[in-house]
C-alpha cells in the first residue's frame, strides 16, 4: 500500500493573492487541496479570480467549529 503524505498549512497572516496562488500552484503540482475556511476569509468567486479550479479542491466553510 502506498503511503499518503498530508501537509497542513495554517494560513494566519497571508494576503489573499498569495493564498490563491499557493492553492493554484498546489493543484497544478497534483496536490489534493482541502481548504477549511473557518473565518470566512475568502469566497469561492474570489478563489476563481486567483485561477483556482474549484472542481479540484475541497472547500469547507462550516458555520461553527463544532461542525
N, CA, C and O of each residue as an XYZ file, in Angstrom:
268
protein
N       0.848     -1.173      0.000
C       0.000      0.000      0.000
C       0.894      1.236      0.000
O       1.852      1.315      0.768
N       0.581      2.188     -0.854
C       1.353      3.433     -0.932
C       1.028      4.324      0.247
O      -0.112      4.385      0.706
N       2.040      5.008      0.726
C       1.793      5.932      1.826
C       1.265      7.248      1.273
O       1.554      7.626      0.138
N       0.497      7.923      2.087
C      -0.086      9.200      1.701
C       0.441     10.250      2.650
O       0.332     10.113      3.868
N       1.013     11.296      2.089
C       1.511     12.381      2.915
C       0.467     13.468      3.045
O      -0.218     13.803      2.078
N       0.350     14.006      4.214
C      -0.592     15.096      4.457
C       0.179     16.251      5.057
O       0.905     16.095      6.039
N       0.012     17.395      4.460
C       0.651     18.594      4.984
C      -0.422     19.599      5.325
O      -1.221     19.976      4.469
N      -0.446     20.028      6.549
C      -1.378     21.063      6.976
C      -0.620     22.382      7.003
O       0.436     22.492      7.626
N      -1.162     23.365      6.331
C      -0.517     24.672      6.303
C      -1.466     25.677      6.937
O      -2.442     26.085      6.306
N      -1.199     26.081      8.168
C      -2.061     27.112      8.758
C      -1.768     28.453      8.099
O      -0.622     28.902      8.055
N      -2.801     29.075      7.596
C      -2.664     30.365      6.938
C      -3.127     31.421      7.933
O      -4.324     31.581      8.169
N      -2.182     32.132      8.507
C      -2.523     33.096      9.542
C      -2.467     34.534      9.050
O      -3.445     35.274      9.166
N      -1.355     34.918      8.518
C      -1.182     36.309      8.118
C      -0.603     36.328      6.710
O       0.594     36.541      6.514
N      -1.471     36.101      5.742
C      -1.032     35.991      4.361
C      -2.051     36.727      3.490
O      -3.246     36.708      3.783
N      -1.588     37.365      2.438
C      -2.514     38.088      1.568
C      -3.364     37.091      0.783
O      -2.950     35.955      0.550
N      -4.543     37.524      0.385
C      -5.424     36.652     -0.376
C      -4.812     36.295     -1.723
O      -5.045     35.201     -2.235
N      -4.034     37.200     -2.302
C      -3.373     36.924     -3.570
C      -2.366     35.789     -3.421
O      -2.281     34.909     -4.278
N      -1.610     35.815     -2.340
C      -0.629     34.754     -2.087
C      -1.348     33.442     -1.798
O      -0.922     32.386     -2.264
N      -2.413     33.500     -1.050
C      -3.187     32.301     -0.749
C      -3.726     31.672     -2.030
O      -3.594     30.466     -2.235
N      -4.330     32.486     -2.891
C      -4.860     31.977     -4.153
C      -3.774     31.362     -5.009
O      -3.973     30.305     -5.607
N      -2.630     32.015     -5.072
C      -1.501     31.496     -5.850
C      -0.997     30.182     -5.273
O      -0.695     29.252     -6.020
N      -0.906     30.098     -3.959
C      -0.450     28.883     -3.290
C      -1.377     27.713     -3.612
O      -0.910     26.619     -3.931
N      -2.680     27.939     -3.528
C      -3.647     26.879     -3.822
C      -3.564     26.477     -5.290
O      -3.550     25.288     -5.609
N      -3.510     27.458     -6.179
C      -3.441     27.183     -7.608
C      -2.195     26.372     -7.965
O      -2.275     25.419     -8.740
N      -1.056     26.743     -7.409
C       0.189     26.032     -7.694
C       0.161     24.611     -7.119
O       0.687     23.681     -7.729
N      -0.448     24.451     -5.955
C      -0.549     23.112     -5.361
C      -1.386     22.194     -6.239
O      -1.036     21.031     -6.439
N      -2.490     22.716     -6.763
C      -3.347     21.921     -7.651
C      -2.566     21.509     -8.895
O      -2.612     20.352     -9.312
N      -1.848     22.465     -9.483
C      -1.073     22.182    -10.696
C       0.018     21.145    -10.438
O       0.427     20.427    -11.352
N       0.491     21.067     -9.184
C       1.523     20.095     -8.827
C       0.929     18.737     -8.456
O       1.660     17.809     -8.110
N      -0.400     18.623     -8.529
C      -1.043     17.342     -8.248
C      -1.385     17.106     -6.792
O      -1.675     15.978     -6.393
N      -1.351     18.160     -5.997
C      -1.664     18.048     -4.566
C      -3.175     18.106     -4.379
O      -3.845     18.940     -4.988
N      -3.708     17.233     -3.549
C      -5.125     17.300     -3.185
C      -5.280     18.398     -2.141
O      -4.710     18.317     -1.053
N      -6.047     19.414     -2.476
C      -6.190     20.577     -1.598
C      -7.532     20.534     -0.885
O      -8.580     20.393     -1.515
N      -7.486     20.656      0.431
C      -8.684     20.821      1.250
C      -8.537     22.171      1.936
O      -7.608     22.385      2.714
N      -9.464     23.081      1.638
C      -9.401     24.413      2.227
C     -10.515     24.540      3.252
O     -11.695     24.495      2.904
N     -10.146     24.696      4.496
C     -11.092     24.836      5.601
C     -11.104     26.291      6.017
O     -10.176     26.771      6.667
N     -12.157     26.987      5.638
C     -12.264     28.429      5.893
C     -13.164     28.666      7.096
O     -14.376     28.824      6.954
N     -12.568     28.690      8.267
C     -13.345     28.861      9.494
C     -13.640     30.323      9.805
O     -14.483     30.617     10.652
N     -12.964     31.228      9.136
C     -13.158     32.654      9.416
C     -13.808     33.395      8.259
O     -13.896     34.623      8.269
N     -14.264     32.643      7.258
C     -14.894     33.235      6.084
C     -14.020     34.324      5.467
O     -14.475     35.428      5.169
N     -12.763     33.972      5.289
C     -11.783     34.948      4.823
C     -11.739     35.081      3.306
O     -11.246     36.083      2.789
N     -12.245     34.089      2.590
C     -12.223     34.162      1.129
C     -13.430     33.417      0.582
O     -13.825     32.379      1.113
N     -14.008     33.949     -0.475
C     -15.186     33.327     -1.083
C     -14.780     32.507     -2.304
O     -13.683     32.671     -2.837
N     -15.665     31.636     -2.733
C     -15.386     30.833     -3.921
C     -15.157     31.707     -5.156
O     -14.214     31.455     -5.906
N     -15.999     32.738     -5.395
C     -15.737     33.595     -6.559
C     -14.361     34.279     -6.494
O     -13.720     34.490     -7.523
N     -13.923     34.617     -5.298
C     -12.599     35.250     -5.154
C     -11.490     34.245     -5.472
O     -10.485     34.613     -6.081
N     -11.657     32.991     -5.072
C     -10.676     31.963     -5.408
C     -10.563     31.796     -6.917
O      -9.465     31.622     -7.445
N     -11.700     31.849     -7.615
C     -11.700     31.722     -9.070
C     -10.905     32.871     -9.694
O     -10.208     32.676    -10.690
N     -11.008     34.069     -9.108
C     -10.235     35.206     -9.603
C      -8.739     34.943     -9.521
O      -7.967     35.518    -10.288
N      -8.326     34.088     -8.607
C      -6.912     33.754     -8.437
C      -6.536     32.487     -9.199
O      -5.518     31.860     -8.907
N      -7.363     32.113    -10.174
C      -7.070     30.977    -11.048
C      -7.126     29.640    -10.313
O      -6.388     28.714    -10.649
N      -7.997     29.538     -9.315
C      -8.187     28.277     -8.595
C      -9.375     27.551     -9.216
O     -10.467     28.111     -9.315
N      -9.164     26.314     -9.630
C     -10.225     25.482    -10.189
C     -11.000     24.866     -9.030
O     -10.502     23.961     -8.361
N     -12.208     25.350     -8.790
C     -13.000     24.888     -7.650
C     -13.374     23.415     -7.748
O     -13.704     22.792     -6.740
N     -13.325     22.856     -8.947
C     -13.606     21.428     -9.105
C     -12.438     20.572     -8.630
O     -12.571     19.356     -8.493
N     -11.315     21.193     -8.383
C     -10.106     20.458     -7.988
C      -9.789     20.579     -6.496
O      -8.799     20.016     -6.031
N     -10.619     21.307     -5.741
C     -10.367     21.434     -4.304
C     -11.611     21.024     -3.521
O     -12.726     21.015     -4.041
N     -11.386     20.689     -2.276
C     -12.485     20.502     -1.337
C     -12.517     21.757     -0.483
O     -11.580     22.037      0.265
N     -13.599     22.507     -0.599
C     -13.743     23.786      0.100
C     -14.772     23.609      1.203
O     -15.941     23.338      0.927
N     -14.350     23.759      2.435
C     -15.238     23.605      3.584
C     -15.362     24.938      4.290
O     -14.365     25.598      4.582
N     -16.607     25.330      4.562
C     -16.885     26.604      5.212
C     -17.930     26.376      6.289
O     -19.091     26.743      6.108
N     -17.542     25.779      7.405
C     -18.525     25.476      8.452
C     -19.026     26.761      9.131
O     -18.311     27.760      9.213
N     -20.248     26.705      9.604
C     -20.801     27.865     10.301
C     -20.287     27.956     11.740
O     -20.369     29.007     12.376
N     -19.754     26.831     12.244
C     -19.148     26.835     13.581
C     -18.066     25.751     13.608
O     -18.054     24.858     12.761
N     -17.176     25.834     14.568
C     -16.115     24.836     14.676
C     -16.668     23.468     15.104
O     -16.016     22.445     14.894
N     -17.852     23.448     15.694
C     -18.447     22.189     16.094
C     -18.866     21.364     14.875
O     -18.971     20.140     14.956
N     -19.103     22.030     13.760
C     -19.461     21.315     12.535
C     -18.275     20.529     12.085
O     -18.340     19.842     11.066
